[in-house]
Amino acid sequence: MAAGDLTTLAKAKEWLGVTGSNEDALIARLITHASTRIVEEAQTPLVTTTVSQRFSGRGHVRLTLPYQPVQSVALVQVDGVTIPAATPPASGYWLEDGTLYLTGYAINRGLKNVLITYTFGYATVPSDLEQACLEMIALSLKRDRKEPGVSSKGLAGEQISLTTTALTASIVETIQNYTRVVPFD
């Protein structure tokens, strides 16, 4: 399983009804391709990821972090000063629903003067995302085996329809539930 894959080879083979190992390499590639496509459509990593990001301070005491869901915060610095984790009403920072709050401190105005290291994403891939990935794999496998890119032909070869995507309406709807929306703070 490649880093970032949204399902396993065993689950994909079960969904596809494949019992042997002759197609394992192909299915593994399709898993990675479908997972990458879903992440690109969602515009955010979906599996657990840790990032350090710089933000420009605006004089507030809160900052909604752009990647969700936030699992934990490891570091908060404003103007090079490390702010400790705290439980309100003590001075420091705390996290609530993906928003970082400060007590006794402020996020001073400045250009990229705030550094936050945090972990976000899903430790376990949500079942609907995994199902969307499995459906994309099945569609890709079926389409590519039939005739790559061809979804239908007319009689006597006069008409042809090309498939340009492996995303059905239900797959798109599922991905939209996880699409990153940049918050206004």
C-alpha positions, -999 to 999 in steps of 0.1 A, spaced: 0 0 0 15 34 -10 14 63 14 -19 82 9 -38 52 -5 -75 53 6 -80 15 6 -60 -17 7 -52 -43 -20 -73 -69 -1 -104 -47 0 -101 -37 -36 -97 -74 -47 -127 -83 -26 -148 -55 -42 -137 -65 -76 -142 -102 -70 -106 -110 -78 -92 -141 -61 -58 -147 -76 -26 -125 -74 -20 -121 -112 -35 -86 -112 -21 -74 -79 3 -49 -95 -24 -34 -117 -49 -31 -89 -23 -15 -66 -16 11 -93 -53 17 -97 -56 22 -59 -29 48 -59 -43 65 -90 -79 67 -76 -66 78 -42 -45 106 -58 -74 117 -79 -97 119 -49 -72 139 -29 -67 163 -59 -105 168 -62 -108 174 -24 -79 198 -25 -66 185 8 -47 155 21 -72 131 37 -49 107 56 -31 119 87 -5 145 78 16 169 98 24 203 85 42 235 96 25 266 82 31 303 84 2 327 87 0 365 87 -13 378 120 -43 401 120 -45 411 156 -71 384 166 -71 359 193 -82 330 171 -72 314 139 -91 287 120 -66 262 106 -71 256 69 -67 218 69 -93 198 87 -100 178 108 -73 189 131 -60 161 154 -34 180 174 -12 211 176 25 206 183 37 242 181 23 278 181 47 307 177 39 343 173 67 367 164 92 339 174 76 335 209 64 300 216 29 300 232 22 271 255 -8 248 253 -34 256 280 -68 249 293 -89 281 296 -88 303 315 -50 298 318 -28 317 294 -19 298 262 -36 282 232 -63 256 229 -80 240 200 -117 237 194 -133 224 162 -103 232 141 -99 267 154 -69 278 175 -78 302 204 -55 322 225 -59 335 261 -34 360 274 -18 363 240 -28 377 206 -19 369 171 -1 402 164 -4 419 130 25 409 108 35 393 76 39 355 81 47 361 117 27 331 130 41 295 128 19 266 136 28 229 134 -3 206 135 -15 172 125 -47 169 105 -66 143 85 -82 110 92 -63 83 111 -88 58 96 -102 65 61 -139 73 63 -159 44 49 -177 66 23 -143 78 9 -130 43 8 -161 32 -11 -157 61 -36 -121 49 -42 -132 13 -47 -159 24 -72 -133 45 -91 -110 14 -93 -138 -8 -106 -148 18 -132 -112 23 -143 -106 -14 -146 -138 -20 -166 -133 10 -189 -96 4 -195 -102 -33 -204 -130 -26 -227 -114 1 -248 -96 29 -230 -116 61 -231 -145 46 -252 -178 44 -234 -200 35 -264 -201 31 -302 -228 35 -327 -238 10 -353 -213 4 -381 -188 25 -362 -205 58 -372 -209 72 -337 -185 70 -307 -187 85 -272 -156 91 -252 -153 88 -214 -131 115 -199 -136 108 -162 -139 79 -138 -160 100 -114 -197 92 -111 -222 116 -95 -221 97 -63 -183 97 -62 -182 135 -68 -208 140 -41 -188 120 -16 -156 139 -24 -174 172 -21 -182 163 16 -144 164 22 -134 193 -1 -113 219 17 -130 253 21 -106 280 31 -122 298 61 -125 335 65 -112 345 99 
